Amino acid sequence: MNISAKVTRVPDDLFCFTNVTFAVENMLFCVPRQVFERSSEVFQDMFSMPSGNQNVEGKDAEHPIILEDVTSSDFKQLLRVMFSRSDLDGPDTTQPLTFDEWTGVIRLTHKWEMRTLHQSAINSASKMSGVDPVQKLSIAMAYHIEEWLRPALNGIACRKETLSPRDVEILGVDMVLKLARVREDSLTRACLGKRKTEDRDFEVTVDNVFGDFLPQKKRDTDRPRLLISTSVGNRMTSFPDGRRRRLL
């Protein structure tokens, strides 16, 4: 009589998933837990907490993890980024398409410290054109996106429309007053040029008015400088190693 040996199987480290159920507003989402653990220390800590009863939060639709202060639409955009597959058909297998959708991803990746996904969302949103500079500045201030600050401020200063109560509501009185100063100073200096407001670059004035608010510009200090030696009539150049060499 043949007795089959008992086979011992162990879960694969990468591809043996345990699903977790989240409740966001009135929607339920059942997704692989490990993907959240690998993407966020916040979720790592959440899932590592010991549970003293069988009704573990997240194990099924009856006992979901309730995510507060999150919209189902933002959460869905985050899932699209985390599980996107460009080779599959269907509207929910591709990454977000609009700036508002990417903003939702930026908001949640910042909230849950998903650093790699956060930077990826910023990079994708940065490529989008036709974005309202007021909205972009608001997002940049809320989530500390330094590379958006100068272009957004310059975009608001250059636009044809005047500053409005909506701008005050979104950006605050102090920010709008400084923007008004940028526009006023630049208009005064350029009045002889007869150029329209939207045709001018306000970046220099933006730097003067918002100097303490903006990150310092990077300087190219590694480029070798060309030196001219007038005493001997020969051109000399200096290199990063400190030595000077004659140019023939």
ZAVEX-309399 format. One record per residue (C-alpha): x, z, y; residue in three letters. Coordinates in steps of 0.25 Angstrom, whole numbers, plus 5000, padded with zeros to 4 digits. Layout:
BEGIN
XZYALA
...
END
This chain:
BEGIN
500050005000MET
500649965013ASN
500550055025ILE
500749995038SER
501750075046ALA
501150135059LYS
501650055071VAL
502050135083THR
501850055096ARG
502350105110VAL
501850055124PRO
502649955131ASP
503350005144ASP
502849885152LEU
501649825146PHE
500749935140CYS
499849965151PHE
498850075154THR
497650045163ASN
497250125174VAL
495950125181THR
495850135196PHE
494550155204ALA
494650095218VAL
493350105226GLU
492250055217ASN
493249965208MET
493949995195LEU
495349935192PHE
496049955178CYS
497449915179VAL
498849945172PRO
499350075176ARG
500750045174GLN
500749935185VAL
500350045195PHE
501350145190GLU
502550045191ARG
502049995205SER
501850135212SER
502450275211GLU
501050325216VAL
500350275203PHE
501550315195GLN
501350465199ASP
499850445198MET
499950405183PHE
500950505180SER
500150625183MET
499650695171PRO
498150705168SER
497550825162GLY
496250765156ASN
495850635148GLN
495150575160ASN
496350515166VAL
496150445179GLU
496250295178GLY
496050285163LYS
494750215164ASP
493650175173ALA
492950305171GLU
494250375176HIS
494850285186PRO
495950325196ILE
495250315210ILE
496150255221LEU
495650315234GLU
495850235248ASP
496050105241VAL
495149985241THR
494849905229SER
495149775236SER
496549825239ASP
496749885225PHE
496349745219LYS
497449675228GLN
498449775223LEU
498149745209LEU
498249595211ARG
499649615216VAL
500049705205MET
499349615194PHE
499349485200SER
499649355191ARG
499749225198SER
499649155185ASP
498249205182LEU
497049145188ASP
496049225195GLY
495849295209PRO
496349435205ASP
497649385198THR
498349345211THR
498949425222GLN
498249455236PRO
498049335245LEU
497649395259THR
498349485268PHE
497249585267ASP
497449585252GLU
498949615253TRP
498649725263THR
497849795252GLY
499049785243VAL
500049835254ILE
499049955256ARG
499049995242LEU
500449975238THR
500850055250HIS
499850165246LYS
500350175232TRP
501850145235GLU
501950015227MET
503249975234ARG
503449845227THR
502049795228LEU
501949845242HIS
503149755247GLN
502649635239SER
501249655246ALA
501949655260ILE
502749535256ASN
501549455252SER
500749495264ALA
501849465273SER
501749315269LYS
500349305274MET
500049225287SER
498949245296GLY
498849395295VAL
498249475307ASP
499549545313PRO
498649665317VAL
498249685302GLN
499749655298LYS
500249755308LEU
499249865303SER
499649845289ILE
501149845293ALA
500949985300MET
500150045289ALA
501050005278TYR
502450005285HIS
502649855283ILE
503849845293GLU
504049695292GLU
502649665297TRP
502649745310LEU
503449645319ARG
502649515315PRO
501349585316ALA
501649645329LEU
502149515334ASN
500949445328GLY
499949535336ILE
500749515349ALA
500749365348CYS
499349345344ARG
498349275354LYS
497249385353GLU
497449515362THR
497549645356LEU
496149705352SER
495449835348PRO
495549785334ARG
497049795335ASP
496949935341VAL
496149975329GLU
497049925319ILE
498449955325LEU
498150065335GLY
498250085350VAL
499750105351ASP
500049985343MET
499149895351VAL
499649945364LEU
501049905360LYS
500649775355LEU
499949755369ALA
501349785375ARG
502049685367VAL
501049575371ARG
501049615386GLU
502649615386ASP
502749485379SER
501749415388LEU
502449465400THR
503749415396ARG
503249285391ALA
502249245402CYS
503249145408LEU
503349075394GLY
501849035394LYS
501749055379ARG
500549105372LYS
500549245367THR
500449195352GLU
501649105354ASP
502649215358ARG
503449305349ASP
503249455353PHE
504349515343GLU
505349555353VAL
504249635361THR
503649685348VAL
505049745345ASP
505149805359ASN
503749875359VAL
503749915344PHE
505249945342GLY
505050075336ASP
503850035327PHE
504649915321LEU
505749915310PRO
507049865316GLN
507449725314LYS
508549695303LYS
509849645309ARG
510749545302ASP
512049625303THR
512749555291ASP
512849415297ARG
514249385301PRO
514449355316ARG
515249235321LEU
516349285331LEU
517049195341ILE
518449215344SER
518749155358THR
520149205359SER
520749115348VAL
519649005349GLY
519349025334ASN
517949065328ARG
517949195320MET
516849255312THR
516649395306SER
516149425293PHE
515449555287PRO
516849595281ASP
517349615295GLY
518349505294ARG
518449385304ARG
518749245299ARG
519049125306ARG
518049005306LEU
518748875304LEU
END
